[in-house]
Amino acid sequence: MTGREIKKFMLLMYGFEKPTPEIMEAWGTWFESIADRTVDQGGFHGGAREISASGTKDLPMGMESITGYTMIEAESLDEAEKIARENPYIASIRVYEVM
């Protein structure tokens, strides 16, 4: 990717269900396919809380939960979206450019 402007994008994965061996294999394949673009990645395991002006509430793992993230390098939001579409996500993925 030399000679082109490279930007960073955060992919936030949403939706939790107990992963099957097939989904684990699919994720492994996807992570391997983007290894040269990956800056950082991680997952979340319960124990989440939301803090707001109205107080604090526990966040259970479910289809609305952020379950993981991957930061990648790409030239544009369109390219980052193309990469994200290949992920075997559970509910959805949100893609944000990192400033």
C-alpha positions as CSV (number, residue, x, y, z in Angstrom):
1,M,0.0,0.0,0.0
2,T,3.0,2.3,-0.4
3,G,2.6,5.6,-2.3
4,R,-1.1,6.0,-1.4
5,E,-2.7,7.8,1.5
6,I,-3.5,5.2,4.2
7,K,-6.2,5.9,6.8
8,K,-7.3,4.0,9.9
9,F,-10.8,2.6,10.3
10,M,-12.4,1.1,13.4
11,L,-14.8,-1.8,12.7
12,L,-17.2,-2.4,15.6
13,M,-18.9,-5.8,15.7
14,Y,-22.4,-6.0,17.1
15,G,-24.5,-9.0,18.2
16,F,-23.8,-11.8,20.6
17,E,-24.7,-15.5,20.3
18,K,-22.7,-18.5,21.4
19,P,-20.3,-19.1,18.5
20,T,-20.3,-22.4,16.7
21,P,-17.1,-24.1,15.5
22,E,-18.1,-23.0,12.0
23,I,-18.3,-19.3,12.9
24,M,-15.0,-19.6,14.8
25,E,-13.4,-21.0,11.7
26,A,-14.9,-18.4,9.5
27,W,-13.7,-15.6,11.8
28,G,-10.2,-17.1,11.8
29,T,-10.2,-17.2,8.0
30,W,-11.3,-13.6,7.9
31,F,-8.7,-12.4,10.4
32,E,-6.0,-14.2,8.4
33,S,-7.2,-12.6,5.2
34,I,-6.8,-9.0,6.7
35,A,-3.7,-9.6,8.8
36,D,-1.6,-7.2,6.7
37,R,-4.2,-4.4,7.2
38,T,-4.9,-5.0,10.9
39,V,-3.6,-2.4,13.4
40,D,-5.3,-3.8,16.5
41,Q,-8.2,-6.1,17.4
42,G,-10.0,-7.4,20.5
43,G,-13.3,-8.7,21.9
44,F,-15.5,-8.0,24.8
45,H,-16.9,-10.4,27.4
46,G,-19.8,-9.3,29.5
47,G,-19.4,-7.1,32.5
48,A,-20.2,-3.9,30.6
49,R,-21.8,-0.8,32.0
50,E,-23.3,2.3,30.5
51,I,-22.7,5.5,32.4
52,S,-24.9,8.6,31.6
53,A,-26.4,11.6,33.3
54,S,-29.3,9.4,34.5
55,G,-26.9,6.9,36.2
56,T,-25.2,3.6,35.5
57,K,-26.8,0.4,34.2
58,D,-25.4,-3.0,33.5
59,L,-25.3,-4.1,29.9
60,P,-26.0,-7.7,29.2
61,M,-24.5,-9.5,26.1
62,G,-27.1,-9.7,23.3
63,M,-27.8,-8.7,19.8
64,E,-27.4,-5.0,20.5
65,S,-24.0,-5.4,22.3
66,I,-20.7,-4.4,20.9
67,T,-18.8,-7.6,21.0
68,G,-15.5,-6.8,19.4
69,Y,-13.4,-4.4,17.3
70,T,-10.8,-4.4,14.6
71,M,-8.8,-1.4,13.6
72,I,-7.6,-1.6,10.0
73,E,-5.7,0.4,7.4
74,A,-7.5,1.3,4.2
75,E,-7.5,4.1,1.6
76,S,-11.1,5.1,2.0
77,L,-14.4,4.4,3.8
78,D,-15.5,2.4,0.7
79,E,-12.5,0.2,0.9
80,A,-13.0,-0.3,4.6
81,E,-16.6,-1.2,4.0
82,K,-15.6,-3.8,1.4
83,I,-13.3,-5.4,3.9
84,A,-16.0,-5.4,6.7
85,R,-18.6,-7.0,4.4
86,E,-16.4,-10.1,4.2
87,N,-16.6,-10.6,8.0
88,P,-19.0,-13.3,9.2
89,Y,-20.6,-10.9,11.6
90,I,-23.5,-11.9,13.9
91,A,-25.8,-8.8,13.7
92,S,-23.9,-5.9,12.1
93,I,-20.6,-4.1,11.8
94,R,-20.2,-0.3,12.0
95,V,-17.2,1.3,10.3
96,Y,-15.7,4.6,11.5
97,E,-12.7,6.5,10.2
98,V,-10.2,7.2,13.0
99,M,-9.0,10.8,13.3
